[in-house]
């Protein structure tokens, strides 16, 4: 039986604000919206998507799962994401790493990598 990744689910206190940040960050669009969840994707038929699910609690600890973004230019992308509302965070990565760790407006960590062509580099 075949299987594929359908969506990545993200708990959110403010689903609209978080979906708006990520649609701008990824140049995606909202493909479904109701008061409790918003799904974003490149388009309605492109998998996977990200679903933001409303929860009452705020984020309190470091994510166990995060997204890695692969830009054409790392510093330009970091600057753009910060202008959209991301902020730099220290999760213990140290100064020698080649990626930059940011957090979205609700504090979910993600990394901005150096440009890569394959999963191996």
TIMI-2910 file (N, C-alpha, C, CB; in pm, 1 decimal, decimal comma, always signed):
<rs>
+----------+----------+----------+----------+----------+----------+----------+----------+----------+----------+----------+----------+------+
!      n_x !      n_y !      n_z !     ca_x !     ca_y !     ca_z !      c_x !      c_y !      c_z !     cb_x !     cb_y !     cb_z ! resn !
+----------+----------+----------+----------+----------+----------+----------+----------+----------+----------+----------+----------+------+
!    +84,1 !   -117,4 !     +0,0 !     +0,0 !     +0,0 !     +0,0 !    +88,4 !   +123,5 !     +0,0 !    -95,6 !     -0,1 !   +121,0 !  Unk !
!    +63,7 !   +215,5 !    -89,8 !   +142,0 !   +338,6 !    -98,6 !    +90,7 !   +441,2 !     +2,7 !   +136,3 !   +396,7 !   -242,0 !  Unk !
!   +180,5 !   +525,3 !    +47,3 !   +144,2 !   +633,0 !   +139,5 !   +224,3 !   +756,4 !   +101,3 !   +170,7 !   +592,5 !   +288,9 !  Unk !
!   +167,5 !   +873,9 !   +126,1 !   +239,0 !   +998,2 !   +101,4 !   +205,3 !  +1098,0 !   +211,0 !   +204,1 !  +1055,6 !    -37,7 !  Unk !
!   +288,3 !  +1196,6 !   +225,7 !   +266,4 !  +1300,6 !   +325,4 !   +154,7 !  +1392,1 !   +277,0 !   +396,8 !  +1381,2 !   +352,1 !  Unk !
!    +49,9 !  +1408,2 !   +355,8 !    -67,2 !  +1486,9 !   +318,3 !    -57,7 !  +1629,5 !   +372,9 !   -195,0 !  +1419,2 !   +369,1 !  Unk !
!    -52,0 !  +1643,8 !   +505,7 !    -34,0 !  +1775,4 !   +566,5 !    +58,7 !  +1763,5 !   +685,9 !   -169,6 !  +1836,2 !   +608,9 !  Unk !
!   +111,7 !  +1877,5 !   +723,4 !   +183,0 !  +1893,8 !   +849,3 !    +89,4 !  +1974,6 !   +937,2 !   +325,1 !  +1964,5 !   +830,8 !  Unk !
!    +55,4 !  +1924,4 !  +1054,6 !    -39,6 !  +1990,7 !  +1143,7 !    +35,6 !  +2075,7 !  +1246,0 !   -129,7 !  +1886,8 !  +1215,1 !  Unk !
!     -9,9 !  +2199,3 !  +1263,1 !    +51,9 !  +2292,4 !  +1356,8 !    -57,0 !  +2346,2 !  +1448,9 !   +125,4 !  +2408,9 !  +1281,7 !  Unk !
!    -41,7 !  +2325,6 !  +1579,5 !   -133,5 !  +2386,9 !  +1675,0 !   -108,7 !  +2536,9 !  +1675,6 !   -115,8 !  +2326,6 !  +1818,1 !  Unk !
!   -216,7 !  +2613,3 !  +1687,2 !   -204,0 !  +2759,4 !  +1683,7 !   -307,1 !  +2823,7 !  +1774,8 !   -219,9 !  +2812,2 !  +1539,9 !  Unk !
!   -266,1 !  +2927,4 !  +1839,2 !   -358,1 !  +3007,0 !  +1920,4 !   -440,0 !  +3097,4 !  +1829,2 !   -281,1 !  +3090,9 !  +2026,4 !  Unk !
!   -376,0 !  +3160,1 !  +1732,2 !   -442,0 !  +3247,3 !  +1634,3 !   -418,0 !  +3188,3 !  +1495,4 !   -388,2 !  +3395,8 !  +1643,3 !  Unk !
!   -508,9 !  +3101,8 !  +1450,3 !   -487,7 !  +3030,3 !  +1324,1 !   -476,5 !  +3124,5 !  +1205,8 !   -600,2 !  +2932,3 !  +1300,2 !  Unk !
!   -553,7 !  +3231,3 !  +1203,8 !   -550,8 !  +3324,5 !  +1090,3 !   -416,4 !  +3396,1 !  +1082,1 !   -664,7 !  +3427,4 !  +1102,0 !  Unk !
!   -367,2 !  +3447,4 !  +1191,6 !   -239,4 !  +3518,5 !  +1190,5 !   -124,9 !  +3425,4 !  +1151,1 !   -211,7 !  +3580,5 !  +1327,9 !  Unk !
!   -126,0 !  +3303,8 !  +1203,9 !    -17,6 !  +3211,2 !  +1172,4 !    -25,5 !  +3164,8 !  +1027,7 !    -21,3 !  +3090,9 !  +1266,4 !  Unk !
!   -146,0 !  +3136,8 !   +978,2 !   -161,8 !  +3098,8 !   +837,7 !   -118,8 !  +3213,3 !   +746,4 !   -308,0 !  +3058,9 !   +808,3 !  Unk !
!   -152,8 !  +3336,2 !   +782,3 !   -111,4 !  +3451,5 !   +701,3 !    +40,9 !  +3462,7 !   +694,8 !   -171,2 !  +3581,4 !   +758,4 !  Unk !
!   +109,1 !  +3444,0 !   +808,9 !   +255,4 !  +3448,4 !   +808,9 !   +311,2 !  +3343,2 !   +713,8 !   +310,8 !  +3426,7 !   +951,5 !  Unk !
!   +266,2 !  +3217,9 !   +727,7 !   +322,8 !  +3109,9 !   +647,7 !   +284,4 !  +3118,1 !   +499,6 !   +278,7 !  +2977,3 !   +703,8 !  Unk !
!   +167,4 !  +3172,5 !   +465,5 !   +135,9 !  +3190,0 !   +323,2 !   +232,4 !  +3289,7 !   +261,5 !    -10,7 !  +3237,4 !   +303,9 !  Unk !
!   +265,3 !  +3394,9 !   +334,1 !   +362,1 !  +3492,4 !   +283,4 !   +503,3 !  +3433,7 !   +280,8 !   +359,5 !  +3619,8 !   +369,4 !  Unk !
!   +539,6 !  +3361,7 !   +385,9 !   +674,3 !  +3304,3 !   +394,1 !   +699,5 !  +3206,6 !   +280,0 !   +694,5 !  +3233,9 !   +528,6 !  Unk !
!   +600,0 !  +3123,8 !   +247,3 !   +617,9 !  +3018,8 !   +147,1 !   +562,1 !  +3054,5 !    +10,0 !   +553,5 !  +2893,1 !   +194,8 !  Unk !
!   +499,8 !  +3171,3 !     -1,9 !   +429,7 !  +3210,5 !   -124,6 !   +324,7 !  +3105,0 !   -160,3 !   +530,3 !  +3229,4 !   -242,0 !  Unk !
!   +251,5 !  +3061,4 !    -59,7 !   +141,8 !  +2966,7 !    -75,4 !    +10,7 !  +3042,3 !    -61,8 !   +150,9 !  +2851,3 !    +29,1 !  Unk !
!    -99,6 !  +2970,0 !    -57,8 !   -230,8 !  +3030,6 !    -45,5 !   -315,5 !  +2951,9 !    +53,4 !   -300,1 !  +3038,2 !   -182,2 !  Unk !
!   -416,5 !  +3019,6 !   +106,5 !   -514,5 !  +2950,0 !   +189,3 !   -605,0 !  +2872,3 !    +95,5 !   -596,8 !  +3049,8 !   +279,4 !  Unk !
!   -616,5 !  +2741,9 !   +119,1 !   -701,4 !  +2658,3 !    +34,1 !   -827,8 !  +2613,7 !   +106,0 !   -624,1 !  +2536,7 !    -13,4 !  Unk !
!   -831,2 !  +2625,8 !   +239,1 !   -951,0 !  +2595,0 !   +317,1 !   -944,3 !  +2674,4 !   +446,0 !   -963,4 !  +2441,5 !   +345,8 !  Unk !
!  -1061,2 !  +2725,2 !   +489,2 !  -1062,5 !  +2803,4 !   +612,2 !  -1196,9 !  +2788,9 !   +682,2 !  -1032,9 !  +2951,4 !   +583,0 !  Unk !
!  -1190,8 !  +2760,5 !   +811,4 !  -1306,8 !  +2773,4 !   +898,6 !  -1254,4 !  +2825,0 !  +1032,7 !  -1385,0 !  +2635,4 !   +914,5 !  Unk !
!  -1340,1 !  +2853,2 !  +1129,2 !  -1291,8 !  +2913,1 !  +1254,6 !  -1192,2 !  +2828,3 !  +1332,9 !  -1407,4 !  +2942,3 !  +1342,3 !  Unk !
!  -1191,6 !  +2697,3 !  +1310,5 !  -1105,3 !  +2608,8 !  +1388,6 !   -980,2 !  +2562,4 !  +1315,7 !  -1182,5 !  +2490,1 !  +1431,2 !  Unk !
!   -976,9 !  +2574,9 !  +1183,1 !   -860,0 !  +2529,2 !  +1108,6 !   -847,6 !  +2602,7 !   +976,0 !   -867,4 !  +2378,5 !  +1084,7 !  Unk !
!   -723,1 !  +2618,4 !   +935,5 !   -691,7 !  +2676,4 !   +804,3 !   -587,0 !  +2586,7 !   +740,7 !   -640,4 !  +2826,4 !   +816,1 !  Unk !
!   -609,4 !  +2553,3 !   +614,1 !   -513,0 !  +2471,8 !   +539,1 !   -450,1 !  +2560,5 !   +433,0 !   -581,5 !  +2345,5 !   +474,0 !  Unk !
!   -317,3 !  +2555,8 !   +423,6 !   -245,9 !  +2629,7 !   +320,2 !   -168,1 !  +2532,5 !   +233,4 !   -151,4 !  +2734,9 !   +382,2 !  Unk !
!   -142,8 !  +2573,6 !   +109,8 !    -63,4 !  +2492,8 !    +18,3 !    -25,5 !  +2573,7 !   -102,9 !   -139,0 !  +2367,3 !    -23,4 !  Unk !
!    +60,7 !  +2517,1 !   -185,0 !    +98,4 !  +2583,6 !   -310,5 !    -26,2 !  +2604,8 !   -395,7 !   +204,6 !  +2500,1 !   -388,6 !  Unk !
!   -115,2 !  +2506,9 !   -396,4 !   -251,1 !  +2518,0 !   -450,5 !   -330,6 !  +2403,0 !   -390,8 !   -252,9 !  +2514,2 !   -609,7 !  Unk !
!   -458,1 !  +2395,6 !   -419,6 !   -544,1 !  +2296,5 !   -354,7 !   -507,3 !  +2152,4 !   -387,6 !   -686,4 !  +2320,7 !   -393,6 !  Unk !
!   -435,4 !  +2129,2 !   -496,7 !   -401,7 !  +1991,9 !   -533,7 !   -255,7 !  +1956,1 !   -510,0 !   -434,9 !  +1969,4 !   -677,3 !  Unk !
!   -174,7 !  +2050,1 !   -461,8 !    -31,7 !  +2024,8 !   -438,0 !    -11,0 !  +1976,5 !   -294,9 !    +52,6 !  +2152,9 !   -464,7 !  Unk !
!    +46,1 !  +1858,2 !   -281,3 !    +72,8 !  +1802,1 !   -149,1 !   +221,1 !  +1810,5 !   -117,9 !    +24,6 !  +1656,4 !   -140,8 !  Unk !
!   +261,6 !  +1821,3 !     +6,7 !   +175,5 !  +1833,7 !   +123,2 !   +132,7 !  +1978,2 !   +146,7 !   +246,0 !  +1779,8 !   +245,9 !  Unk !
!    +40,3 !  +1993,6 !   +240,2 !     -1,2 !  +2125,7 !   +285,7 !    +33,2 !  +2139,5 !   +432,7 !   -153,0 !  +2148,6 !   +261,9 !  Unk !
!     -2,1 !  +2252,7 !   +487,7 !    +11,5 !  +2275,1 !   +632,0 !   -126,8 !  +2312,3 !   +682,7 !   +118,7 !  +2387,9 !   +665,6 !  Unk !
!   -170,8 !  +2245,5 !   +789,6 !   -299,5 !  +2277,3 !   +852,0 !   -272,1 !  +2337,5 !   +989,5 !   -391,0 !  +2149,8 !   +863,3 !  Unk !
!   -332,4 !  +2453,0 !  +1012,6 !   -321,2 !  +2521,7 !  +1141,0 !   -449,3 !  +2495,2 !  +1217,8 !   -296,1 !  +2675,8 !  +1122,8 !  Unk !
!   -435,8 !  +2435,3 !  +1336,3 !   -549,2 !  +2393,2 !  +1417,6 !   -557,0 !  +2478,4 !  +1543,1 !   -538,2 !  +2243,9 !  +1454,0 !  Unk !
!   -674,5 !  +2536,5 !  +1568,9 !   -691,9 !  +2623,9 !  +1684,8 !   -684,3 !  +2542,2 !  +1814,4 !   -827,0 !  +2699,3 !  +1676,0 !  Unk !
!   -600,9 !  +2588,6 !  +1905,9 !   -590,8 !  +2532,2 !  +2040,6 !   -594,4 !  +2648,5 !  +2139,4 !   -459,4 !  +2446,0 !  +2058,0 !  Unk !
!   -640,2 !  +2624,4 !  +2262,3 !   -651,4 !  +2734,6 !  +2358,5 !   -518,6 !  +2775,1 !  +2421,8 !   -747,5 !  +2696,8 !  +2467,0 !  Unk !
!   -424,1 !  +2683,2 !  +2427,8 !   -300,0 !  +2711,8 !  +2499,7 !   -194,2 !  +2774,5 !  +2407,5 !   -245,0 !  +2583,1 !  +2562,8 !  Unk !
!   -103,4 !  +2848,8 !  +2469,3 !    +11,7 !  +2905,5 !  +2400,4 !   +121,3 !  +2800,2 !  +2392,1 !    +62,8 !  +3033,0 !  +2472,6 !  Unk !
!   +214,4 !  +2816,5 !  +2298,3 !   +331,6 !  +2729,0 !  +2289,0 !   +421,3 !  +2756,6 !  +2409,6 !   +409,7 !  +2751,6 !  +2154,0 !  Unk !
!   +475,7 !  +2650,1 !  +2470,7 !   +556,5 !  +2669,6 !  +2591,0 !   +696,7 !  +2609,7 !  +2583,9 !   +485,4 !  +2611,4 !  +2707,4 !  Unk !
!   +720,4 !  +2510,3 !  +2495,8 !   +851,9 !  +2447,5 !  +2489,6 !   +899,8 !  +2439,9 !  +2345,0 !   +848,1 !  +2306,8 !  +2552,6 !  Unk !
!  +1027,2 !  +2407,7 !  +2328,1 !  +1087,1 !  +2393,5 !  +2195,3 !  +1014,7 !  +2284,3 !  +2116,8 !  +1238,2 !  +2361,1 !  +2206,4 !  Unk !
!   +995,1 !  +2310,7 !  +1987,2 !   +931,5 !  +2211,6 !  +1899,5 !  +1016,4 !  +2085,6 !  +1889,5 !   +908,1 !  +2270,6 !  +1759,2 !  Unk !
!   +951,0 !  +1971,5 !  +1880,9 !  +1019,6 !  +1845,2 !  +1853,7 !  +1028,5 !  +1820,7 !  +1704,2 !   +947,6 !  +1728,4 !  +1922,4 !  Unk !
!   +948,9 !  +1892,5 !  +1625,6 !   +947,5 !  +1883,1 !  +1480,2 !   +949,7 !  +2025,8 !  +1427,3 !   +821,7 !  +1802,8 !  +1427,3 !  Unk !
!  +1029,9 !  +2050,8 !  +1324,0 !  +1032,4 !  +2186,1 !  +1268,3 !  +1051,0 !  +2179,2 !  +1116,8 !  +1145,3 !  +2270,6 !  +1333,4 !  Unk !
!  +1026,6 !  +2290,0 !  +1051,1 !  +1044,6 !  +2300,3 !   +907,0 !  +1182,9 !  +2354,6 !   +876,4 !   +936,4 !  +2389,7 !   +844,2 !  Unk !
!  +1243,0 !  +2307,6 !   +767,5 !  +1368,2 !  +2361,6 !   +713,5 !  +1335,4 !  +2425,9 !   +579,9 !  +1478,9 !  +2249,7 !   +697,9 !  Unk !
!  +1368,9 !  +2552,2 !   +564,2 !  +1345,0 !  +2623,5 !   +439,1 !  +1473,8 !  +2629,9 !   +358,9 !  +1290,3 !  +2765,6 !   +465,9 !  Unk !
!  +1461,8 !  +2615,1 !   +228,4 !  +1576,3 !  +2612,1 !   +137,4 !  +1568,0 !  +2731,7 !    +42,4 !  +1580,8 !  +2477,9 !    +57,4 !  Unk !
!  +1630,1 !  +2844,8 !    +78,6 !  +1621,5 !  +2964,8 !     -4,8 !  +1731,7 !  +2970,6 !   -110,5 !  +1628,1 !  +3088,8 !    +82,4 !  Unk !
!  +1713,9 !  +3059,9 !   -205,3 !  +1821,0 !  +3089,0 !   -301,4 !  +1934,0 !  +3165,9 !   -233,8 !  +1766,3 !  +3169,3 !   -421,4 !  Unk !
!  +1898,5 !  +3254,7 !   -140,3 !  +1996,2 !  +3337,8 !    -69,5 !  +1954,7 !  +3340,5 !    +77,2 !  +2004,1 !  +3484,2 !   -130,1 !  Unk !
!  +2036,5 !  +3280,7 !   +162,7 !  +2001,2 !  +3264,9 !   +303,3 !  +1976,8 !  +3398,6 !   +373,7 !  +2110,3 !  +3189,2 !   +374,7 !  Unk !
!  +2070,5 !  +3492,5 !   +364,1 !  +2056,1 !  +3616,6 !   +439,7 !  +1938,6 !  +3700,2 !   +390,2 !  +2184,2 !  +3698,0 !   +431,4 !  Unk !
!  +1918,4 !  +3704,6 !   +259,6 !  +1803,8 !  +3777,9 !   +205,5 !  +1673,7 !  +3718,2 !   +257,7 !  +1805,5 !  +3775,9 !    +51,0 !  Unk !
!  +1666,5 !  +3586,0 !   +262,9 !  +1545,6 !  +3519,5 !   +311,9 !  +1525,7 !  +3542,5 !   +460,9 !  +1552,1 !  +3370,1 !   +283,0 !  Unk !
!  +1632,0 !  +3535,3 !   +539,1 !  +1621,5 !  +3563,2 !   +682,6 !  +1568,1 !  +3705,0 !   +703,6 !  +1759,5 !  +3545,8 !   +752,7 !  Unk !
!  +1622,4 !  +3801,0 !   +631,9 !  +1576,5 !  +3939,1 !   +644,8 !  +1428,9 !  +3952,3 !   +607,5 !  +1661,1 !  +4031,6 !   +556,9 !  Unk !
!  +1386,2 !  +3885,4 !   +500,4 !  +1246,7 !  +3891,3 !   +455,9 !  +1154,0 !  +3829,8 !   +560,2 !  +1229,8 !  +3819,2 !   +321,0 !  Unk !
!  +1193,5 !  +3715,8 !   +616,1 !  +1109,4 !  +3649,1 !   +715,0 !  +1098,9 !  +3730,4 !   +843,9 !  +1164,3 !  +3510,2 !   +745,4 !  Unk !
!  +1206,1 !  +3793,9 !   +883,7 !  +1201,4 !  +3880,9 !  +1001,3 !  +1107,6 !  +3998,5 !   +975,0 !  +1343,4 !  +3931,7 !  +1037,9 !  Unk !
!  +1110,5 !  +4054,1 !   +855,9 !  +1018,3 !  +4163,3 !   +821,1 !   +872,7 !  +4117,1 !   +824,5 !  +1051,8 !  +4219,0 !   +682,1 !  Unk !
!   +849,1 !  +3987,7 !   +799,9 !   +712,9 !  +3933,2 !   +805,1 !   +666,6 !  +3902,7 !   +947,8 !   +705,0 !  +3806,7 !   +721,4 !  Unk !
!   +759,0 !  +3902,7 !  +1044,3 !   +720,6 !  +3877,6 !  +1182,5 !   +795,7 !  +3765,9 !  +1252,3 !   +578,4 !  +3847,6 !  +1187,1 !  Unk !
!   +889,0 !  +3700,3 !  +1183,6 !   +971,9 !  +3598,8 !  +1248,0 !  +1075,5 !  +3667,7 !  +1336,4 !  +1041,1 !  +3507,7 !  +1142,3 !  Unk !
!  +1137,2 !  +3590,0 !  +1424,0 !  +1245,3 !  +3644,6 !  +1506,3 !  +1353,4 !  +3539,2 !  +1523,6 !  +1192,4 !  +3691,6 !  +1644,6 !  Unk !
!  +1478,5 !  +3583,8 !  +1535,8 !  +1587,4 !  +3488,2 !  +1560,3 !  +1571,5 !  +3425,4 !  +1698,7 !  +1726,0 !  +3558,0 !  +1548,0 !  Unk !
!  +1604,6 !  +3297,9 !  +1709,3 !  +1599,9 !  +3229,6 !  +1838,8 !  +1722,4 !  +3141,4 !  +1854,9 !  +1470,8 !  +3145,6 !  +1852,4 !  Unk !
!  +1756,4 !  +3119,0 !  +1979,9 !  +1867,7 !  +3030,5 !  +2014,1 !  +1809,3 !  +2905,2 !  +2077,5 !  +1970,3 !  +3100,8 !  +2110,7 !  Unk !
!  +1826,8 !  +2792,8 !  +2010,1 !  +1781,5 !  +2664,7 !  +2063,9 !  +1901,9 !  +2577,7 !  +2099,9 !  +1690,3 !  +2591,7 !  +1962,1 !  Unk !
!  +2016,1 !  +2643,7 !  +2117,7 !  +2138,6 !  +2572,2 !  +2150,3 !  +2220,4 !  +2533,1 !  +2029,7 !  +2106,4 !  +2451,2 !  +2227,9 !  Unk !
!  +2192,0 !  +2594,7 !  +1914,8 !  +2260,7 !  +2556,0 !  +1791,4 !  +2406,7 !  +2600,4 !  +1786,1 !  +2187,6 !  +2612,9 !  +1673,6 !  Unk !
!  +2445,5 !  +2698,3 !  +1865,0 !  +2584,4 !  +2742,8 !  +1865,2 !  +2618,7 !  +2828,8 !  +1744,4 !  +2676,3 !  +2623,7 !  +1869,8 !  Unk !
!  +2734,1 !  +2894,1 !  +1748,0 !  +2770,4 !  +2989,8 !  +1642,6 !  +2828,8 !  +2927,5 !  +1515,8 !  +2868,3 !  +3086,9 !  +1696,9 !  Unk !
!  +2864,9 !  +2801,3 !  +1517,2 !  +2935,4 !  +2739,4 !  +1405,5 !  +2845,6 !  +2677,6 !  +1299,2 !  +3026,0 !  +2635,6 !  +1457,3 !  Unk !
!  +2714,7 !  +2677,4 !  +1319,0 !  +2624,5 !  +2609,1 !  +1226,5 !  +2604,0 !  +2691,0 !  +1098,8 !  +2489,5 !  +2582,1 !  +1294,2 !  Unk !
!  +2561,6 !  +2624,1 !   +992,9 !  +2541,8 !  +2690,7 !   +863,9 !  +2396,7 !  +2731,7 !   +841,5 !  +2587,0 !  +2599,8 !   +751,1 !  Unk !
!  +2308,1 !  +2700,1 !   +934,1 !  +2168,0 !  +2737,5 !   +920,6 !  +2135,2 !  +2845,7 !  +1022,7 !  +2075,3 !  +2614,3 !   +938,8 !  Unk !
!  +2022,2 !  +2912,8 !  +1000,1 !  +1973,5 !  +3015,9 !  +1092,0 !  +1841,3 !  +2969,0 !  +1150,1 !  +1957,2 !  +3154,2 !  +1020,1 !  Unk !
!  +1827,6 !  +2978,3 !  +1280,8 !  +1704,5 !  +2937,7 !  +1347,9 !  +1620,6 !  +3061,8 !  +1374,5 !  +1734,9 !  +2861,2 !  +1480,5 !  Unk !
!  +1496,5 !  +3055,8 !  +1328,6 !  +1399,6 !  +3162,9 !  +1351,4 !  +1276,3 !  +3102,2 !  +1416,5 !  +1362,4 !  +3236,2 !  +1217,9 !  Unk !
!  +1188,8 !  +3187,5 !  +1467,6 !  +1059,0 !  +3144,0 !  +1519,2 !   +951,4 !  +3224,7 !  +1450,5 !  +1050,2 !  +3160,1 !  +1674,0 !  Unk !
!   +839,9 !  +3159,4 !  +1419,2 !   +726,7 !  +3229,6 !  +1358,7 !   +656,9 !  +3314,3 !  +1466,2 !   +626,4 !  +3128,1 !  +1293,5 !  Unk !
!   +551,8 !  +3387,8 !  +1433,6 !   +488,6 !  +3476,1 !  +1532,1 !   +434,8 !  +3407,3 !  +1657,9 !   +377,4 !  +3547,9 !  +1467,1 !  Unk !
!   +410,9 !  +3275,7 !  +1654,0 !   +366,4 !  +3205,6 !  +1774,3 !   +480,1 !  +3130,2 !  +1842,6 !   +254,8 !  +3109,2 !  +1739,6 !  Unk !
!   +603,2 !  +3149,6 !  +1794,7 !   +719,2 !  +3090,3 !  +1860,3 !   +762,0 !  +2954,8 !  +1808,5 !   +692,1 !  +3078,5 !  +2002,4 !  Unk !
!   +701,9 !  +2906,1 !  +1700,4 !   +741,5 !  +2777,4 !  +1642,4 !   +873,7 !  +2793,3 !  +1567,9 !   +631,3 !  +2723,2 !  +1546,9 !  Unk !
!   +974,3 !  +2717,8 !  +1609,5 !  +1106,5 !  +2728,0 !  +1548,8 !  +1107,6 !  +2666,9 !  +1409,2 !  +1210,9 !  +2659,7 !  +1636,9 !  Unk !
!  +1189,1 !  +2727,4 !  +1322,5 !  +1216,0 !  +2672,0 !  +1190,3 !  +1354,8 !  +2717,7 !  +1149,4 !  +1107,9 !  +2716,4 !  +1085,3 !  Unk !
!  +1413,7 !  +2649,4 !  +1051,7 !  +1549,5 !  +2680,9 !  +1008,9 !  +1550,0 !  +2732,5 !   +866,1 !  +1639,8 !  +2558,0 !  +1020,9 !  Unk !
!  +1640,4 !  +2825,0 !   +841,3 !  +1666,4 !  +2873,6 !   +706,2 !  +1806,4 !  +2823,1 !   +671,4 !  +1655,1 !  +3033,5 !   +695,6 !  Unk !
!  +1811,7 !  +2734,4 !   +573,0 !  +1936,4 !  +2668,0 !   +535,9 !  +2014,9 !  +2749,0 !   +434,2 !  +1907,8 !  +2529,5 !   +480,6 !  Unk !
!  +2138,4 !  +2709,0 !   +412,2 !  +2211,4 !  +2755,1 !   +294,1 !  +2146,7 !  +2688,2 !   +174,1 !  +2366,2 !  +2721,7 !   +303,0 !  Unk !
!  +2155,8 !  +2744,6 !    +55,3 !  +2093,9 !  +2681,4 !    -62,2 !  +2143,3 !  +2537,8 !    -81,2 !  +2123,3 !  +2763,7 !   -188,7 !  Unk !
!  +2048,6 !  +2448,2 !   -107,2 !  +2078,9 !  +2306,5 !   -127,9 !  +2009,8 !  +2260,3 !   -254,6 !  +2034,5 !  +2220,2 !     -6,0 !  Unk !
!  +2070,0 !  +2163,7 !   -322,8 !  +2013,4 !  +2111,0 !   -447,5 !  +1947,5 !  +1974,1 !   -429,7 !  +2121,8 !  +2101,3 !   -552,9 !  Unk !
!  +1988,2 !  +1900,7 !   -326,3 !  +1932,7 !  +1766,9 !   -301,9 !  +1915,6 !  +1749,5 !   -152,1 !  +2024,8 !  +1654,3 !   -361,2 !  Unk !
!  +1856,8 !  +1640,5 !   -110,3 !  +1844,6 !  +1611,0 !    +31,8 !  +1978,3 !  +1583,3 !    +97,3 !  +1753,8 !  +1494,0 !    +52,3 !  Unk !
!  +2080,6 !  +1555,9 !    +18,8 !  +2214,4 !  +1527,3 !    +70,7 !  +2307,5 !  +1646,3 !    +65,6 !  +2275,2 !  +1414,5 !     -5,2 !  Unk !
!  +2259,4 !  +1758,5 !    +19,9 !  +2345,5 !  +1877,4 !    +18,8 !  +2349,2 !  +1952,3 !   -102,8 !  +2476,3 !  +1843,4 !    +48,9 !  Unk !
+----------+----------+----------+----------+----------+----------+----------+----------+----------+----------+----------+----------+------+
</rs>
